[in-house]
């Protein structure tokens, strides 16, 4: 998915008559690229220590990715009509 930049979203909201109460940016530090590499490929890494580390990182990244945190940083808005 592609999202509009935060400043553009603010502009659209204000054009529509909304009032921004608060806004900011959340940095989930998501290595989202790991979720795009098939887990089976990561499981084939021969270095056992590195394989375990990357599989753990892959699992964490995949869980975040499933919740929609795939494009850091993420802008957010609180607004009223």
N, C-alpha and C positions, 0 to 999 in steps of 0.2 A: 504494500500500500504506500501511496505517496501522500504526504500531508502538506498543507500550506504552511509557510513560515508563520511564526507567532505574530509578527507585526502585521502581516496580511490578515490573519484571523481577527486581530484587534480592530483593524480598519473595517472589515466586513460587519463585525458586531456593532460598531458605532454607527456605520451607515444605516444599519437596520433599526437604529433607535435604542440599542442596548447601552448599558452603562457598565463599564468594567470596574469591579470592586477590588480585585486583586489578580495579579498574574505572576508567573514565574517560569523557571525552567528546572526540570528534574533530570539529573544525570544518573541513570541506573547502572552505568559502567557495565553494560551488557556486551560481551563478546559475541554479538549476534551471528557472526560468520560461522561460529562453531555449530550452530543449529542447522546450517545449510549443508554441512559435511555429513554424509551418512554415518551414523553411529558405528555401523559395521566396519567402515574404513578405519575409524579411530581404534576400534577393538583389535585391529590387525597390527598395530604398532608393536615392534619386537621388543623395544626397551620397556620392561615391565613397569618400572617406576614412572616413566613418562606416560605410558599407556593409562595407568591408574589415575594419574593427575589429570590427563586430558579427558578421560571418560567422566570424571567428577565434574570438570568444568563444562563438558558438553551437556551433562544432565541439568546443571544449574542454568545454563544458557537456554536450553530447550524449554524448561519450565517458565522462564521469563518470557521467552518468545511466544509461548502458548497464551500468556496473559496479555500479549500485545506490546511488550516493551522491547520492540525490535529496532527502533530507530533513535538511539540516543543522540543528542539530548531531546527530551520531550517537553514541549511547552504546555502550560495549563492556564486556564482562565476561570475566574469566578465572576459571574455577571448577573445583572438584573435587567428585565425589559424596560 
